[in-house]
Every structure is written in structure tokens, then in C-alpha cells.
Amino acid sequence: MQITLTDDERQTLERWARRHTSSQALALRCRIVLACADGLSNVEAGARLGVHPATVAKWRTRFAARRLEGLSDEPRPGVPRTITDEQVEQVIVKTLEETPKDATHWSTRSMARATGMSQTAISRIWRAFGLKPHLAETWKLSSDPQFIDKVRDLVGLYLNPPEAAVVLCVDEKSQIQALDRTARCCR
């Protein structure tokens, strides 16, 4: 089947084919249609563009049937989405504004139990929105009344250790990640 282009269609196809922001797939489809409009057969156009003649035939037929709209991707087959936008919003709000009763932060398993979704779904939502509830963004000062005295003692050991002494430090909360603790101490 011969492809005949209007001036507007030819200009649009040429622009899409050379535009840097076009996907490579769309640019190739445009070049295929332009080659077909120049009178090349499927085999000739395929050889010129480095694609199989069946690919040329597919896009020639789609363009002939639906013109420029025929060059866009059709919806892919697969299971329709089962998680609604409201459910995604519920997970995000719960992650950011609530904490579980028995923990300091949400895990994918605890959030899945709380929302009735799968652990995989929670993980995908968190990844899509860049949520990492297990990473501490801030830290709190101790409510221990002797905290300042203890800090002075420890910092004093580090800044002015006794001669021939060994100073050991044991972190009593090993699960807390040492994030955002790069600020220089007293000098």
C-alpha cells in the first residue's frame, strides 16, 4: 500500500524524527513512514533503516489506518491496576504522619498488615515516592538528667585521653543508623 503524506504530516514526521526529546521508538517509526512515503518497499525501507520488513509493514499499516495517532504506543496487555490512588495516598499519609504502636518506624510488613495490602505493593509505593521510614532524618537529645555530665566525661576522654589508656565506645542502640552525625564536635 502506498503512503501519501500531506505537507503538515511530512513536516511533523520530519520534526519528530530529528527532535532530541522524541523517544527513539517514535523517531524510528517516523523514519519508516517517511521511507514508505518516498516509495520504498517494506524490504527496501527495512534494509535502509536496519529493521525487519515486518516492522516496516506494521507501521505502514498503522499509519495508513490512523495517520499520526497510529504511531503512538498502544496500551500493553496485562492485569489492570488494583491499587487505587486513594490507597496510595493512605499509605503515604500513614508512613509520614503515624508510627506503629509497637515500633519506632514502619516496616513494609507492618504497613502491609495495617493497610491490608501486600508487602510488595508497600515497597513499590515507598520506592516510587522515595520514602525510607527506616532511615532517621533527625535525632533527639536524651532526657537523662545527667546527660550533659556524661557527654563532658566522654568528650573529655576523646579530647584528652589519659596516658596509656584505652577508650572503648559501645553503642547501646545498634539499630540506629549513624546518619547526619557528621557535625564536628566541640573543639
C-alpha positions, -999 to +999 in steps of 0.1 A: +000+000+000+013+034-010+016+061+017+008+097+006+016+125+031+002+159+034+027+188+038+017+191+075+022+153+081+056+153+064+068+183+084+055+168+117+072+134+109+105+150+100+104+172+131+096+142+154+123+121+137+151+146+144+138+161+177+161+152+206+133+148+230+114+122+209+117+087+220+139+066+198+110+043+190+088+072+178+117+086+157+122+052+140+085+049+133+086+084+117+116+074+095+098+042+085+067+062+074+089+088+056+107+060+037+074+044+027+061+078+015+092+081-007+080+049-025+103+023-009+090-012-004+090-028+030+122-047+022+140-016+009+129+006+038+138-022+063+173-025+047+178+013+047+168+016+084+182-016+097+148-032+108+129-062+097+105-058+068+076-070+091+083-040+113+080-017+083+048-034+073+033-030+108+040+008+109+030+013+073-004-003+081-009+015+114-001+049+098-024+042+068-053+034+092-048+060+119-023+085+105-001+103+131-020+089+160-012+054+148+025+059+156+020+062+194+023+031+216-009+012+223-017+001+258+002-030+268-016-062+278-016-072+314-035-071+346-052-038+353-041-018+383-058-029+415-044-003+439-063+030+438-049+064+442-067+067+475-050+036+488-016+050+477-024+083+494-034+064+526+000+046+527+019+078+521+000+097+548+003+068+573+040+065+566+047+102+571+023+110+599+019+079+621+041+054+638+031+018+647+021+011+682+050-014+689+078+001+669+097+033+661+090+032+624+070+013+598+084-017+580+069-030+548+054-059+567+038-038+594+024-013+569+010-042+548-008-056+579-021-021+588-034-013+553-044-048+540-021-045+511+008-068+501+043-061+513+054-058+477+028-031+470+040-011+500+076-015+489+067-002+454+048+027+467+076+037+491+102+034+463+081+054+439+078+083+464+113+080+478+101+071+513+125+054+537+110+053+571+138+032+585+163+060+579+164+085+607+162+121+595+167+136+629+179+126+663+167+136+698+187+146+728+185+124+758+161+132+787+186+118+812+192+145+838+230+136+839+233+137+802+255+168+800+279+155+826+282+122+808+288+140+775+315+161+791+332+130+805+331+111+772+343+141+751+370+147+776+383+112+772+384+116+734+400+151+735+424+145+763+428+107+770+449+096+800+483+084+791+485+046+781+447+043+784+423+025+761+390+042+755+362+019+743+328+031+730+298+008+730+266+019+712+237+006+733+213+011+703+230-007+675+199-005+652+201+033+650+220+043+619+247+069+622+232+093+597+235+130+599+261+127+627+290+142+608+289+176+626+321+184+642+322+181+680+335+206+705+369+220+696 
